[in-house]
Amino acid sequence: MEPLKENIIKEYSARVEIENESERDRDLRVHIPRKWIQKYIQPRDEVLDAGGGTGLNAMMMATLCRQVFLMDLTPAILAKAKENIAHTANISLSLGDVQNIPFSSETFHLTVCLGDAISYVLDRRKQAFDELVRVTRQNGILIIGCNSKYGFIRRKLAENDVTGALEIYRTSQARCVMGPKTHLYTVAEGHRYLQERGCRILSTSSTLTFVDSDKDIPDNEWEELISHELAHSREAEWLGGEHLIFIARKM
Ligand SMILES: C[S@@+](CC[C@H](N)C(=O)[O-])C[C@H]1O[C@@H](n2cnc3c(N)ncnc32)[C@H](O)[C@@H]1O
């Protein structure tokens, strides 16, 4: 197995419980893309959740569509997903890599890839975009989340780590909090990969824009914060959060 893949599997296998909790957590990285899914998903949809993790998004989507296919690279993460989805009939699980998706072309009405699998593939990202677009039906929707170059630079500068910020500027890579090395996208790069593959960009949003840490915010302010983040996260001046979300239609 490629060392890069082996490393991702090792990192995520050691973090199954943390991942499981973080997908449940009050975390804008998780909540904002869920709001976009709820806007685009339709009852007749067959949905791919690529890099779907322990299944929290899949369970939410399963209540809103016909069938969800959760695919993930890490066997231990899939085992946790199997426990989580035990009482949900319309989710299927499969082991697979976003660089080589084990489904036929034009299968899915909605293809979701959130939580940065598309960033972990580093130099293989064009192949991963090829695959995500290939398995999506014509007129289908893609919702893709990735790490943002300017968001990561901003974070390094806020920590007074100028050397780290300049390194990111030069390489477009960093280590994410989870451990794996990650490719950092600009908005223009994400748009180019989707447009070159025949997709029309419907929306681009960013998250952690209003706040960098959302853990200690009281419940009433949390709801208000989410509503502001949702309302403004597509405006150009806010696209500098650490996560970018591209929503596109395959034409
Ligand atoms: C941060 S979790 C995100 C889980 C969920 N999608 C969410 O948004 O909360 C990233 C997941 O991507 C998976 N992953 C990483 N690289 C992948 C790849 N090349 N193909 C498929 N899954 C991958 C990991 O095993 C992990 O479960």
PDBQT file of the ligand as one rigid body, heavy atoms in Angstrom, charges set to zero:
ROOT
HETATM    1  C1  LIG A 301     -12.382  14.325   9.327  1.00  0.00    +0.000 C 
HETATM    2  S1  LIG A 301     -13.146  12.807   8.839  1.00  0.00    +0.000 S 
HETATM    3  C2  LIG A 301     -14.636  13.438   8.137  1.00  0.00    +0.000 C 
HETATM    4  C3  LIG A 301     -15.852  12.607   8.382  1.00  0.00    +0.000 C 
HETATM    5  C4  LIG A 301     -17.155  13.217   7.852  1.00  0.00    +0.000 C 
HETATM    6  N1  LIG A 301     -17.155  13.243   6.395  1.00  0.00    +0.000 N 
HETATM    7  C5  LIG A 301     -17.420  14.611   8.389  1.00  0.00    +0.000 C 
HETATM    8  O1  LIG A 301     -17.442  15.551   7.593  1.00  0.00    +0.000 OA
HETATM    9  O2  LIG A 301     -17.571  14.755   9.607  1.00  0.00    +0.000 OA
HETATM   10  C6  LIG A 301     -12.230  12.338   7.373  1.00  0.00    +0.000 C 
HETATM   11  C7  LIG A 301     -12.530  10.923   6.906  1.00  0.00    +0.000 C 
HETATM   12  O3  LIG A 301     -11.973  10.773   5.601  1.00  0.00    +0.000 OA
HETATM   13  C8  LIG A 301     -11.441   9.460   5.491  1.00  0.00    +0.000 C 
HETATM   14  N2  LIG A 301     -10.454   9.502   4.401  1.00  0.00    +0.000 N 
HETATM   15  C9  LIG A 301      -9.221  10.060   4.412  1.00  0.00    +0.000 A 
HETATM   16  N3  LIG A 301      -8.644   9.909   3.217  1.00  0.00    +0.000 NA
HETATM   17  C10 LIG A 301      -9.534   9.243   2.421  1.00  0.00    +0.000 A 
HETATM   18  C11 LIG A 301      -9.514   8.780   1.077  1.00  0.00    +0.000 A 
HETATM   19  N4  LIG A 301      -8.455   8.948   0.290  1.00  0.00    +0.000 N 
HETATM   20  N5  LIG A 301     -10.608   8.149   0.602  1.00  0.00    +0.000 NA
HETATM   21  C12 LIG A 301     -11.707   7.949   1.386  1.00  0.00    +0.000 A 
HETATM   22  N6  LIG A 301     -11.761   8.338   2.674  1.00  0.00    +0.000 NA
HETATM   23  C13 LIG A 301     -10.696   8.988   3.179  1.00  0.00    +0.000 A 
HETATM   24  C14 LIG A 301     -10.871   9.165   6.874  1.00  0.00    +0.000 C 
HETATM   25  O4  LIG A 301     -10.732   7.772   7.105  1.00  0.00    +0.000 OA
HETATM   26  C15 LIG A 301     -11.908   9.830   7.778  1.00  0.00    +0.000 C 
HETATM   27  O5  LIG A 301     -12.909   8.926   8.162  1.00  0.00    +0.000 OA
ENDROOT
TORSDOF 0
